[in-house]
Amino acid sequence: MTKEGLSVRGKLLPAGTKTAKDVDALVSYVDVWRWDIVMYMKNLTVKFHDADTGDLLAIGEWSDSAFHGFRDAKLVMEGVVAEVLAKVRASAKPEK
């Protein structure tokens, strides 16, 4: 997220928390890993929630195929985060 220009706080909140003070958004993710000679990421879901209201701002999902390719999890995460932030930024632009 810092690569996308966001300030990040490393504070862990209880699971299911949808609102918080002093931040603009809460980000959660679920990653599913499998074993096939080595560990590989099978699925990834990233959610951004408005920290004031708890409303879901955007969601990004990625899933590898049955014939997975041992993709770099860091690159997958960066891609999904960029996709989700593009959705958030597009929805935040004022209408003309």
C-alpha distances in whole Angstrom, upper triangle without the diagonal:
4,5,5,7,6,8,7,11,12,15,16,18,21,20,20,19,19,19,18,19,18,14,13,12,12,10,12,13,16,16,20,21,25,27,29,30,27,24,22,19,21,19,15,15,11,13,11,14,16,16,20,21,20,20,18,16,14,14,14,16,17,20,22,25,28,29,25,24,23,19,17,14,11,12,13,9,8,10,10,7,8,11,11,9,12,14,13,14,17,18,18,20,23,26,29
4,5,5,5,6,7,10,12,15,17,19,23,23,23,22,21,21,20,20,18,15,15,14,14,13,15,16,19,20,23,24,28,30,31,32,29,26,24,22,24,22,19,18,15,16,15,17,18,18,21,23,22,22,21,18,18,18,17,20,20,23,25,29,31,32,28,27,25,21,18,17,13,14,15,12,10,13,14,10,11,14,14,12,14,17,16,15,19,20,19,21,24,27,30
4,5,7,10,11,14,15,19,20,23,25,25,26,25,24,24,23,24,21,18,17,16,17,15,17,17,20,20,23,24,27,29,30,31,28,25,23,21,23,22,19,19,16,17,16,19,20,21,24,26,24,24,22,20,18,18,17,19,19,22,23,27,30,30,26,25,23,20,17,15,12,12,14,11,8,11,12,10,9,13,13,11,13,16,16,15,18,20,20,21,24,27,29
4,6,9,11,14,16,19,21,22,25,25,25,23,22,22,21,22,20,16,15,14,15,14,16,17,20,20,24,25,28,31,32,33,30,27,25,22,24,22,18,18,15,15,14,17,18,19,22,23,22,21,19,17,15,16,15,18,18,22,24,27,30,30,27,26,25,21,18,17,14,13,14,12,9,10,11,8,7,10,11,8,10,13,12,11,14,17,16,17,21,23,25
4,7,9,13,16,18,20,22,25,25,25,24,22,22,21,20,18,15,14,14,15,15,18,19,22,23,26,28,31,34,35,36,33,30,28,25,27,25,21,20,17,17,15,18,18,18,21,23,22,22,20,18,17,19,18,21,22,25,27,31,34,34,31,29,28,24,22,20,17,17,18,15,12,14,15,12,10,14,14,10,12,15,14,12,16,17,16,17,20,23,25
4,6,10,13,15,17,19,22,22,22,20,19,18,17,17,14,11,10,10,12,12,15,17,20,21,25,27,30,33,35,36,32,29,27,25,26,24,20,19,15,15,13,15,15,15,17,20,19,19,18,16,16,17,17,20,21,25,27,31,34,34,31,30,28,25,22,20,17,17,18,15,13,15,15,11,11,14,13,10,13,15,13,12,16,17,15,17,20,23,26
4,7,10,12,15,17,20,21,22,19,18,17,15,15,12,10,10,11,12,12,15,17,21,22,26,28,31,34,36,37,33,30,29,26,28,26,22,21,17,17,14,15,15,14,17,20,19,20,19,17,18,19,20,22,24,27,29,33,36,36,33,32,30,27,24,22,18,20,20,17,15,18,18,14,15,17,16,13,16,18,15,15,19,20,18,20,23,26,29
4,6,9,12,14,17,18,19,17,16,16,14,14,12,9,10,10,10,10,13,15,18,19,23,25,28,31,33,34,31,28,26,24,26,23,20,19,15,15,13,14,15,13,17,19,18,19,18,17,18,18,18,21,22,25,27,31,34,35,31,30,28,25,22,20,17,18,19,15,14,17,17,13,15,18,16,14,17,19,16,17,21,21,19,22,25,28,31
4,6,9,11,15,16,17,15,15,14,12,12,10,9,11,11,10,11,13,15,18,20,24,25,29,31,34,35,31,28,27,25,27,24,21,20,16,16,14,15,15,13,16,19,18,20,19,19,19,20,21,23,24,27,29,33,35,36,33,32,30,27,24,21,19,21,21,18,17,20,19,16,18,21,18,17,20,21,19,20,23,23,22,25,27,31,34
4,6,10,13,14,16,15,16,16,13,14,13,12,14,13,11,11,12,14,17,18,21,23,27,29,32,32,29,26,25,23,25,23,20,19,16,16,15,16,17,15,18,21,19,21,20,20,21,20,21,22,24,26,28,32,34,35,31,31,28,26,23,20,18,20,21,17,17,21,19,17,19,22,19,19,22,23,21,22,26,26,25,28,30,34,37
4,6,10,12,14,12,14,13,11,12,12,11,14,13,11,11,12,15,17,19,22,24,28,30,33,34,31,27,27,24,26,24,21,20,17,17,16,16,16,14,17,19,17,20,20,20,21,21,22,23,25,27,30,33,35,36,33,33,30,28,26,22,21,23,23,19,20,23,21,19,22,24,21,20,24,24,22,24,27,26,25,29,31,34,37
4,7,9,11,10,12,13,11,13,14,13,15,13,10,11,10,12,15,17,20,22,25,28,31,32,29,25,25,22,24,22,19,18,16,15,15,15,16,14,17,19,16,19,19,20,20,20,21,22,23,25,28,31,33,34,31,32,29,27,25,21,20,23,22,19,20,23,21,19,22,23,21,21,25,24,22,24,28,27,26,30,32,35,38
4,6,8,6,9,10,9,12,13,13,15,13,9,10,10,13,15,18,20,23,26,29,33,34,31,27,27,24,25,23,20,18,16,15,14,13,15,12,15,16,14,17,17,18,19,19,21,22,24,26,29,32,34,36,33,33,31,29,27,23,23,25,24,21,22,24,22,20,23,24,21,21,25,24,22,24,27,26,25,29,31,34,38
4,6,6,10,11,11,14,16,16,17,15,12,12,11,13,14,17,20,22,26,29,32,34,31,27,27,24,25,22,20,18,17,15,16,14,16,14,16,17,14,17,17,19,20,20,21,22,24,26,29,32,33,35,32,34,31,30,28,25,24,27,25,22,24,26,23,22,25,26,22,23,27,26,24,27,29,28,27,31,33,36,39
4,6,9,11,13,16,18,17,18,15,11,11,9,11,11,15,17,20,23,26,29,32,29,25,24,21,22,19,17,15,14,13,14,13,16,14,17,17,13,16,15,18,18,17,19,19,21,23,26,29,30,32,30,31,29,28,26,23,23,25,23,20,23,24,21,20,23,24,20,22,25,24,22,25,28,26,26,30,33,35,38
4,6,9,12,15,18,16,17,14,10,11,9,11,12,16,18,21,25,28,31,34,31,27,26,23,23,20,17,15,14,12,12,11,13,12,15,14,10,12,12,15,16,15,18,18,21,23,26,29,30,33,30,32,30,29,28,24,24,26,24,21,23,24,21,20,23,23,19,21,24,22,20,24,26,24,24,28,30,32,36
4,6,8,12,14,13,14,11,8,10,9,13,14,18,21,24,27,31,34,36,33,29,28,25,25,22,19,16,15,12,12,10,11,9,11,11,8,11,12,15,16,16,19,20,23,25,28,31,33,35,33,34,32,30,29,25,25,27,25,21,23,25,21,20,23,23,19,20,23,22,19,23,25,23,23,26,28,31,34
4,7,11,13,12,11,9,7,9,9,13,15,19,22,25,29,32,35,37,35,31,29,26,26,22,19,16,14,11,9,7,8,7,8,8,5,8,9,11,13,14,17,19,22,25,28,31,33,35,33,34,33,31,29,26,25,27,24,21,23,23,20,18,21,21,17,18,21,19,16,20,22,19,19,23,25,27,31
4,7,10,9,9,8,7,11,12,16,18,22,25,28,32,35,38,40,37,34,32,29,29,25,22,19,16,13,11,8,7,4,6,6,5,9,11,12,15,16,20,22,25,28,31,34,36,39,36,37,35,33,31,28,27,28,27,23,24,25,22,20,22,22,19,19,22,20,17,20,22,20,19,22,24,27,30
4,7,7,8,8,8,11,13,17,20,23,26,29,33,36,39,41,38,34,33,30,30,27,24,21,18,15,13,10,9,5,7,9,8,12,14,15,17,19,21,24,27,30,33,36,38,40,37,38,36,34,32,28,27,29,27,24,24,26,23,20,23,24,20,19,23,22,18,20,23,21,20,23,25,28,31
4,6,8,9,10,14,16,20,23,26,30,32,36,39,42,44,41,37,36,32,33,30,27,24,21,18,15,13,11,7,7,11,11,14,16,17,20,21,24,27,30,33,36,39,41,43,40,41,39,36,34,31,29,30,30,26,26,28,25,22,24,25,22,21,24,23,19,21,24,22,20,23,25,28,31
4,7,9,11,14,17,21,24,27,30,33,37,40,42,44,40,37,36,33,34,31,27,25,21,19,16,14,12,8,9,13,14,16,18,17,20,22,24,27,30,33,36,39,42,43,40,40,38,35,33,30,28,29,29,25,25,27,25,21,23,25,21,20,23,22,19,20,23,22,19,22,24,27,30
4,6,8,11,14,17,21,24,27,30,34,37,39,41,38,34,32,29,31,27,24,21,18,15,12,11,9,6,8,12,12,14,15,14,16,18,21,24,26,29,32,36,38,40,37,37,35,32,30,27,24,26,25,22,21,23,21,18,19,21,18,16,19,19,15,16,20,19,16,19,21,25,28
4,7,10,14,17,21,23,27,30,33,37,39,41,38,34,32,29,30,26,23,20,16,14,10,9,6,5,7,10,10,12,12,11,14,16,18,22,24,28,31,34,37,39,36,36,34,31,29,26,24,25,24,21,20,21,19,16,17,18,15,13,16,16,12,13,16,15,13,16,18,21,24
4,6,10,13,17,20,23,26,30,33,36,38,34,31,29,25,26,23,19,16,13,10,6,5,5,4,8,10,9,10,10,9,11,13,15,18,21,24,27,31,34,35,32,32,31,28,26,23,21,22,21,18,18,19,16,13,15,16,12,11,14,14,11,12,16,14,13,17,19,22,25
4,7,10,14,17,20,23,27,30,33,35,32,28,26,23,24,20,17,14,11,8,6,5,7,6,10,11,8,10,9,10,11,12,14,17,19,22,25,29,31,33,30,31,29,26,25,21,20,21,20,16,17,18,16,13,16,16,13,12,16,15,13,15,18,17,16,20,22,25,28
4,7,11,13,17,20,23,27,29,31,28,24,23,19,20,17,13,11,7,6,5,6,9,9,13,14,11,12,10,10,10,10,11,13,16,19,22,25,28,29,26,27,25,23,21,18,16,18,16,13,14,15,12,10,13,14,11,11,15,14,12,15,18,17,17,20,23,26,29
4,7,10,14,17,20,24,26,29,26,22,20,17,17,14,11,8,6,5,7,8,12,12,15,16,12,13,11,12,11,10,11,12,14,17,20,23,25,27,24,25,23,21,20,16,16,17,15,12,14,15,12,11,14,15,12,13,17,16,15,18,20,19,20,23,26,28,32
4,7,10,13,17,20,23,25,22,18,16,13,13,10,7,5,4,6,9,11,15,16,19,19,15,16,13,14,12,10,9,10,11,13,16,20,22,23,21,21,20,18,17,13,13,15,13,10,12,14,11,10,14,14,12,14,17,16,16,19,21,21,22,25,28,30,33
4,7,10,14,17,20,22,20,16,14,11,11,8,6,5,7,9,12,14,18,19,22,22,18,18,15,17,14,11,11,10,11,12,14,17,19,21,18,20,18,17,16,13,14,16,13,11,14,15,12,13,16,16,14,17,20,19,19,22,24,24,25,28,31,33,36
4,7,10,14,16,19,16,12,10,7,8,6,5,7,9,12,15,18,21,22,26,25,22,22,19,19,17,14,12,10,10,10,12,15,16,18,15,16,14,13,13,10,12,14,11,10,13,14,12,13,17,16,16,18,21,20,21,24,25,26,27,30,33,35,38
4,7,11,13,16,14,10,9,6,5,5,6,9,12,15,18,21,25,25,29,28,24,24,21,22,20,16,14,12,10,9,10,13,14,16,13,15,13,13,14,11,14,15,13,12,16,17,14,16,20,19,19,22,24,23,24,27,28,29,30,33,36,38,41
4,7,10,13,10,7,6,4,5,7,9,12,15,18,22,24,28,29,32,32,28,28,25,26,23,19,17,14,12,11,10,13,13,14,12,13,11,12,12,10,13,15,13,13,17,18,16,18,21,21,21,24,26,26,27,30,31,32,33,36,39,41,44
4,7,10,8,6,6,6,6,9,12,15,18,22,25,28,31,32,36,35,31,31,28,29,26,22,20,17,15,12,11,12,11,12,10,12,10,12,14,12,16,17,15,16,20,20,19,22,24,24,24,27,29,29,30,33,34,35,36,39,42,44,47
4,6,6,5,6,9,9,13,16,19,22,25,29,31,35,36,39,39,35,35,32,33,30,26,23,20,18,15,13,14,13,13,11,12,10,13,15,14,18,19,18,19,22,23,22,24,27,27,27,30,32,32,34,36,37,38,40,42,46,47,50
4,5,6,7,10,11,15,18,21,24,28,31,34,37,38,42,41,38,37,34,35,32,28,25,22,19,16,13,13,11,11,9,11,9,13,15,15,19,20,18,20,23,23,23,26,28,28,29,32,33,33,35,37,38,39,41,44,47,48,51
4,7,9,13,14,18,20,24,26,30,33,36,40,40,44,44,40,40,37,37,34,31,28,25,22,19,16,16,15,13,12,12,10,14,15,16,19,21,20,22,25,25,25,28,30,30,31,34,35,36,37,39,41,42,44,46,49,51,53
4,6,10,12,16,18,21,24,27,30,33,37,37,41,41,37,37,34,35,32,28,25,22,20,17,15,16,15,14,12,11,8,12,12,13,16,18,17,19,21,22,23,25,27,27,28,31,32,33,35,37,38,39,41,43,47,48,51
4,7,9,12,14,18,20,24,27,30,33,34,37,37,34,34,31,31,28,25,22,19,17,15,13,15,14,14,11,11,8,10,11,10,14,16,15,16,19,20,20,22,24,25,25,28,30,30,31,34,35,36,38,40,44,45,48
4,6,9,11,15,17,21,24,27,31,32,35,35,32,31,28,28,25,22,19,16,13,11,9,12,12,12,8,9,6,7,8,8,11,13,11,13,16,17,16,19,21,21,22,25,26,27,28,30,32,33,35,37,40,42,44
4,6,8,11,14,17,21,24,27,28,32,32,28,28,24,25,21,18,15,12,10,8,8,11,12,12,9,10,7,8,8,6,10,11,9,10,14,14,13,16,18,18,19,21,23,24,25,27,28,29,31,33,37,38,41
4,7,11,14,17,21,24,27,29,32,31,28,27,24,24,21,17,14,11,8,6,5,8,9,10,8,10,9,9,11,9,13,14,11,12,15,15,14,17,19,18,19,22,23,23,25,27,28,29,31,33,37,38,41
4,7,10,14,17,20,24,25,29,28,24,23,20,20,17,13,11,8,6,4,6,9,11,13,11,13,12,11,12,10,13,13,10,10,14,13,11,14,17,15,15,19,20,20,21,24,25,25,28,30,33,34,37
4,7,10,14,17,20,22,25,24,21,20,17,17,14,11,8,6,5,6,9,13,15,16,14,15,14,12,12,9,11,12,8,8,11,11,8,10,13,13,12,15,17,17,18,21,22,22,24,27,30,32,35
4,7,10,13,17,19,22,21,17,17,13,14,11,7,6,4,6,9,12,15,18,20,17,18,18,16,16,12,14,14,11,9,12,12,8,10,13,12,10,13,15,15,15,18,20,20,21,24,27,29,32
4,7,10,14,15,19,18,15,14,11,11,8,6,5,6,9,12,15,18,21,23,20,21,20,17,17,13,13,14,11,9,11,11,7,7,11,10,8,10,13,12,12,15,17,17,18,21,25,26,30
4,7,10,12,15,14,11,10,7,8,6,5,7,9,12,15,18,22,24,26,24,24,23,21,20,17,17,17,15,12,13,14,10,9,12,11,8,10,13,11,11,14,16,15,16,19,22,24,28
4,7,9,12,12,9,9,6,5,5,6,9,12,15,18,22,25,28,29,27,27,26,24,22,19,18,19,17,14,14,15,12,9,12,11,8,8,12,10,8,12,14,13,13,17,20,22,25
4,6,9,8,6,5,4,5,7,9,12,15,18,21,25,28,31,33,30,31,30,27,26,23,22,23,21,17,18,18,15,13,15,15,11,11,14,12,10,13,15,13,13,17,19,22,25
4,6,6,5,5,6,6,9,12,15,18,22,25,28,31,34,36,34,34,33,30,29,26,25,25,23,20,20,21,18,16,17,17,13,13,15,13,10,13,15,12,12,16,17,20,23
4,6,5,8,9,10,13,15,18,21,24,27,30,34,36,38,35,36,34,32,30,27,25,26,25,22,22,23,20,17,19,20,16,15,18,17,13,16,18,16,15,18,20,23,26
4,6,8,11,11,15,17,21,24,27,30,34,37,39,41,39,39,38,35,34,30,29,30,29,25,25,26,23,21,22,22,19,18,20,19,15,17,19,17,15,19,20,22,26
4,5,9,10,14,16,20,23,26,29,33,35,38,40,38,39,38,35,34,31,30,31,29,25,26,26,23,21,23,22,18,18,20,18,15,17,19,16,15,19,20,22,25
4,6,9,12,13,17,20,23,26,29,32,35,37,35,36,35,32,31,28,27,28,26,23,24,24,21,19,21,20,16,17,19,17,14,17,19,16,16,20,21,23,27
4,6,9,11,15,18,22,24,28,31,33,36,33,35,34,31,31,27,27,27,25,22,23,23,19,18,20,18,15,15,17,14,12,15,16,13,14,17,19,20,24
4,6,8,11,14,18,21,24,27,30,32,30,31,30,28,27,24,24,24,21,19,20,19,16,15,16,15,11,13,14,12,10,14,15,12,13,17,19,20,24
4,7,11,14,17,21,24,27,30,32,30,30,30,27,26,23,23,22,20,18,18,17,14,13,14,12,9,9,11,8,6,10,11,9,10,13,16,17,21
4,7,10,14,17,21,23,26,28,26,27,27,24,23,20,20,19,17,15,15,14,11,10,11,9,6,8,9,6,6,10,11,9,11,14,17,19,22
4,7,10,14,17,20,23,25,23,24,23,21,21,18,18,17,15,13,14,13,9,9,11,9,6,9,11,9,9,13,13,13,15,18,21,22,25
4,7,10,14,17,20,21,19,20,20,17,17,15,15,14,11,10,11,9,6,7,9,7,5,9,10,9,11,14,14,15,17,19,23,24,27
4,7,10,13,16,18,16,17,17,15,16,13,14,14,10,10,12,10,7,9,12,9,9,13,14,13,15,17,18,18,21,23,26,27,30
4,7,10,13,15,12,13,14,12,13,11,13,12,8,9,11,9,7,11,12,10,11,15,15,15,17,20,20,21,23,25,29,30,32
4,7,9,11,9,11,12,11,13,11,14,13,10,11,14,12,11,14,16,14,15,18,19,19,21,23,24,25,27,29,32,33,36
4,7,8,6,8,9,8,11,11,14,13,10,13,15,13,13,16,18,16,18,21,22,22,24,26,26,28,30,32,35,36,38
4,5,5,8,10,11,14,14,18,16,13,16,19,17,16,20,21,19,21,24,24,24,27,29,29,30,33,34,38,38,40
4,5,9,11,13,16,16,20,19,17,19,22,20,19,23,24,23,24,28,28,28,30,33,32,33,36,38,41,42,44
4,7,9,11,15,16,19,18,16,19,22,20,20,24,25,24,25,29,29,29,32,34,34,35,37,39,42,43,45
4,6,8,11,12,16,15,13,16,18,17,17,21,22,21,23,26,26,27,29,31,31,33,35,37,40,41,43
4,5,9,11,14,13,12,15,17,16,17,20,21,21,23,26,26,27,29,31,31,33,35,37,40,41,43
4,7,8,12,11,11,14,16,16,17,19,21,21,23,25,26,27,29,31,32,33,35,37,40,42,44
4,6,9,8,7,11,12,12,13,16,17,17,19,22,22,24,26,27,28,30,32,33,37,38,40
4,5,5,6,9,10,11,13,14,16,17,19,20,21,23,25,26,27,29,31,32,36,37,40
4,5,5,6,9,10,11,12,14,15,16,18,20,21,22,24,26,27,28,30,34,36,38
4,5,5,6,9,10,11,12,14,15,16,18,20,21,22,24,26,27,29,32,34,37
4,5,5,6,9,10,11,12,14,15,16,19,20,21,22,25,26,27,31,33,35
4,5,5,6,9,10,11,12,14,15,17,19,20,21,23,24,26,30,31,34
4,5,5,6,8,10,11,12,14,15,16,18,20,21,22,24,28,30,33
4,6,5,6,9,10,11,12,14,15,16,18,20,21,22,26,28,31
4,5,5,6,9,10,11,13,14,15,17,19,20,21,25,27,29
4,5,5,6,9,10,11,12,14,15,17,19,20,24,25,28
4,5,5,6,8,10,10,12,14,15,16,18,22,24,27
4,6,5,6,9,10,10,12,14,15,17,20,22,24
4,6,5,7,9,10,11,13,14,16,20,21,23
4,5,5,6,9,10,11,13,15,18,20,23
4,5,5,6,8,10,10,12,16,18,21
4,5,5,6,9,10,11,15,16,19
4,6,5,6,9,10,14,15,18
4,5,5,6,9,12,14,17
4,5,5,7,10,13,15
4,5,6,9,10,13
4,6,8,9,13
4,6,9,12
4,6,9
4,6
4
